[in-house]
C-alpha cells in the first residue's frame, strides 16, 4: 500500500503550481553595498550582491549604466545600455525557472530611468529584460514602462521566454507601445 501512497504524493508534488513554472525574486540595487572594482575619469565598475550569490557587475560610463551577470565576467564584458543617458531603478527582478527541479535565475528585469535629450531630466522609464545563459547573456527585450499599463507583466512574459535568444545575431525586441526615445 505504501508505494501507491508515495506515487500519489509524487504526482501531486509534480502538479503543484509551486513546483512548476516561473517565479520572481528581488534584490536591491544599492551601490553602497557593492565593491568598487575599478574607477577612473571615464567610469566605475562595481561587484554587487545578486540573487543567492549569482554574480552581478554594474558599470557606469558616459552617464549610462550597464549590468553584466554570471561567473567569469570581467571589464571586457559587453556594455549593455540604452541610447539616452540613464540611471538604474532601486530593485532588480530575477525571473526564476523550476525546470530543473530547483529555482534558478533565467532572466532579470531592471528599470532604467532615461533622460530627455533636450533637458537632461529623467523623462522615460524602460524595463530592460536580460537573459541569463552562460556565454550568451544579453538584453532580449525593452518595455516602455510609461507607455504600457501592464509593462511589468509584458517584461515578465519576455523574461520567461529567455534561453533561445542568440546575443550575436538576434535583435532586442521592443514589446508593446514604445515612446521612451
Secondary structure, DSSP 8 states (H G I E B T S, - for coil): -HHHHHHHHHHHHHH-GGGSSEEEEEEE--GGGSEEEEEETTEEEEEE--GGG--EEEEEETTEEEEEESTT--TTS-----SS-EEEEEEEEEEEE-TTSS-EEEEEEEEEEEE-TTT-SEEEEEEEEEE--TT--EEEEEEETTT-TTHHHHHHHHHTTTTS--TTT---EEES-----
